[in-house]
Amino acid sequence: MNRSRRNDSELSLDGEFKKHDHVGMITQPYHLYVEKTDVRKNMARFYAMAIELNLFEEACLMRRWGRIGTRGQSMSHHFKSEREAVALFLDLLRQKRRRGYMPVIRK
């Protein structure tokens, strides 16, 4: 058996190899789904956001919105760092909360 190559377990556990580990991982999941409904105005809207990595290891903020029950529209924003994506995520979250969007509690 050829043992000239390092195995995967050494990459994460050995201090000297830690700098070569994959650094493009999202530190925690960021997902949001909120809705705004008003029967008097015939309003039934949703707004969804998530931060994910693309194939180039860039943080992407994926947004979807529209009428509940439809596919809606979508938009993606690409960032070099997760921190920039999280800043926009939190800004949009505050904006949606001010406009009356609330988390959905399913029973």
Secondary structure as the mmCIF struct_conf table of DSSP 4:
data_model
#
loop_
_struct_conf.conf_type_id
_struct_conf.id
_struct_conf.beg_label_comp_id
_struct_conf.beg_label_asym_id
_struct_conf.beg_label_seq_id
_struct_conf.end_label_comp_id
_struct_conf.end_label_asym_id
_struct_conf.end_label_seq_id
BEND BEND1 ARG A 5 ARG A 5
HELX_LH_PP_P HELX_LH_PP_P1 ARG A 6 ASN A 7
HELX_RH_AL_P HELX_RH_AL_P1 ASP A 8 LEU A 13
HELX_RH_3T_P HELX_RH_3T_P1 GLY A 15 HIS A 20
BEND BEND2 ASP A 21 ASP A 21
BEND BEND3 THR A 27 GLN A 28
STRN STRN1 TYR A 30 ASP A 38
HELX_RH_3T_P HELX_RH_3T_P2 VAL A 39 LYS A 41
TURN_TY1_P TURN_TY1_P1 ASN A 42 ASN A 42
STRN STRN2 MET A 43 LEU A 53
TURN_TY1_P TURN_TY1_P2 LEU A 55 PHE A 56
BEND BEND4 GLU A 57 GLU A 57
STRN STRN3 ALA A 59 ARG A 67
TURN_TY1_P TURN_TY1_P3 ILE A 68 GLY A 69
BEND BEND5 THR A 70 THR A 70
STRN STRN4 GLN A 73 PHE A 79
BEND BEND6 LYS A 80 SER A 81
HELX_RH_AL_P HELX_RH_AL_P2 GLU A 82 ARG A 98
TURN_TY1_P TURN_TY1_P4 ARG A 99 GLY A 100
STRN STRN5 MET A 102 PRO A 103
#
